[in-house]
Amino acid sequence: MENIMEFPAGSVPVAVAAKVYSRNDAWVRAGIIAGWLPIGYATRGGKLVTEIEQMNSKFGVISYYISPKKLYEDTGFLWKGKERK
């Protein structure tokens, strides 16, 4: 019988992903936007943000979605919906 992984709904916090990769939050955000860290996506005003130049706060707030499944597939870390101690 196949063991089916269950992943919680919602996004993994950027700070948690940064801890998993042993990097800082900016590294995770830049990687998602530039596309070399394929664990989620970034949006502003409902539109996808895909260029580092768009990270400038003068353009407004960027929202990040990090997929628990994609993070697990890339790192082996299983997000259970609460902060990692």
Secondary structure by P-SEA (a helix, b strand, c coil): cbbbbbbbcccccaaaaaaaacccaaaaaaaaaaccccccccccccccccccccccccccbbbbbbbaaaaaaaccccccccccc
